[in-house]
Amino acid sequence: MLPFVSLDAVRGGYGIIRDLEGAYKTHTIQVSVSGPTASFQVMLQGSLDGVTWVNLDSTMATGLRTVSTHYVRYVRAWANLQPEGTAVTVAIASA
């Protein structure tokens, strides 16, 4: 599955949901942050039905991270709210 950007230079919140059109277990996230931030948290979330979500992984670091936990059909990113001028971007690839 080609990567997509779930959070695109935002201050935080829930990202765009991707329907993977199948059950995937391995997911890679790429996190980047620009601007002033004391700390941030990004979560990779997954769902079978697009309504009920579980946290698949959490990170407080930038860069690439791969997780292989549960089979899910839908994925999205979540980031805690950052100060004005801070931008969080999260891309997700699933296999």
C-alpha positions in Angstrom: 0.0 0.0 0.0 1.4 3.4 -1.0 2.1 5.8 1.9 -0.3 8.7 2.6 -0.1 11.8 4.8 -2.6 11.5 7.7 -1.5 14.8 9.4 -0.2 17.5 7.1 1.6 20.3 8.9 -1.0 20.8 11.6 -0.9 21.7 15.3 -2.4 18.4 16.3 -5.6 16.4 16.5 -6.9 13.4 14.5 -5.6 12.9 11.0 -7.1 11.7 7.8 -8.4 8.1 7.8 -7.2 5.7 5.2 -9.4 2.7 4.2 -6.7 0.0 3.4 -9.4 -2.1 1.6 -8.0 -5.2 3.4 -6.5 -6.3 6.7 -2.9 -5.2 7.2 -0.7 -5.8 10.3 2.6 -4.0 9.6 2.6 -0.2 9.5 5.4 2.4 9.2 5.0 6.0 10.3 7.2 8.9 9.4 7.0 11.8 11.8 8.3 15.3 11.3 7.9 18.4 13.5 8.8 22.0 12.7 8.7 25.1 14.9 8.8 25.5 18.7 7.8 22.5 20.7 8.6 21.4 24.3 7.3 17.9 23.7 4.9 16.1 21.4 3.2 12.7 21.1 2.0 11.0 18.0 -0.1 7.9 18.0 -0.8 5.4 15.2 -4.4 4.2 15.5 -6.2 1.4 13.8 -9.7 0.1 13.4 -11.6 -2.8 11.8 -14.8 -0.8 11.3 -13.7 2.8 11.0 -15.6 3.7 14.2 -13.9 2.0 17.1 -10.2 2.8 17.3 -7.2 1.3 19.2 -3.7 2.7 19.6 -1.2 0.6 17.7 1.9 2.6 18.6 3.0 5.8 20.2 6.1 7.9 19.8 7.6 11.1 21.0 10.4 11.2 18.4 10.8 12.2 14.8 11.8 9.8 12.0 10.6 6.4 10.8 9.1 3.8 13.0 7.6 0.4 12.1 5.0 -1.5 14.2 3.4 -4.9 13.6 0.6 -5.5 16.1 -3.0 -6.0 15.1 -4.7 -6.6 11.7 -6.7 -3.5 10.9 -8.6 -2.1 7.9 -8.4 1.6 8.7 -5.5 3.7 10.0 -5.0 7.3 11.1 -2.5 9.4 13.1 -3.2 11.5 16.1 -1.0 14.2 17.6 -1.4 16.2 20.8 -2.0 19.9 20.4 1.2 22.0 19.9 1.9 25.7 20.4 1.1 28.2 17.6 3.8 28.0 14.9 4.4 24.3 15.4 3.6 21.9 12.6 3.3 18.1 12.9 3.3 15.9 9.7 2.8 12.1 9.8 2.9 9.8 6.8 1.7 6.2 7.1 2.5 3.1 4.9 1.0 -0.3 5.5 1.9 -3.7 4.3 
